[in-house]
């Protein structure tokens, strides 16, 4: 357990992943509550489906999954 915490503090990559995941979780929670309260819960689903063709087109043009 102590090894996990020392890796989390000192390993650059693991620290960035952990902080990014925590930030993404906080922001997603706030935006999700806001969308539900404004009765726009399906808006996120529509945006995800609208972005999918662009992702597929980029993959077909470049032939690579790398960002």
C-alpha positions in Angstrom: 0.0 0.0 0.0 2.8 2.4 0.8 4.4 1.6 -2.6 1.2 2.7 -4.3 1.2 6.0 -2.6 4.9 6.6 -3.2 4.4 5.8 -6.9 1.4 8.1 -7.0 3.4 11.0 -5.6 6.7 10.5 -7.4 5.9 8.9 -10.8 5.1 11.7 -13.3 2.9 9.6 -15.6 0.9 8.0 -12.8 0.4 11.4 -11.1 -0.9 13.0 -14.3 -3.3 10.1 -14.9 -4.6 10.2 -11.4 -5.1 14.0 -11.3 -6.7 14.0 -14.8 -9.1 11.2 -13.8 -10.0 13.0 -10.6 -10.6 16.3 -12.4 -12.6 14.5 -15.1 -14.8 12.9 -12.5 -15.5 16.1 -10.7 -16.3 18.0 -13.8 -18.5 15.2 -15.2 -20.4 15.0 -12.0 -21.1 18.8 -11.9 -22.1 18.9 -15.6 -24.2 15.8 -15.2 -26.2 17.3 -12.3 -26.6 20.5 -14.2 -27.9 18.8 -17.3 -30.4 16.7 -15.4 -31.7 19.7 -13.5 -32.2 21.6 -16.7 -33.9 18.5 -18.2 -31.2 18.2 -21.0 -30.0 14.8 -20.0 -30.1 13.5 -23.6 -27.9 16.4 -24.9 -24.7 14.6 -23.9 -25.9 11.4 -25.8 -26.6 13.5 -28.9 -23.2 15.2 -28.7 -21.4 11.8 -28.4 -23.3 10.5 -31.4 -22.5 13.6 -33.4 -18.8 13.3 -32.7 -18.5 9.7 -33.7 -18.6 10.3 -37.5 -15.8 12.9 -37.2 -13.7 10.4 -35.2 -14.3 7.7 -37.8 -13.4 10.1 -40.7 -10.2 11.1 -39.0 -9.2 7.4 -38.6 -10.0 6.7 -42.2 -8.0 9.7 -43.4 -4.9 9.1 -41.3 -5.0 5.3 -40.8 -3.8 5.8 -37.2 -5.6 5.7 -33.8 -3.0 8.0 -32.3 -4.3 11.5 -31.4 
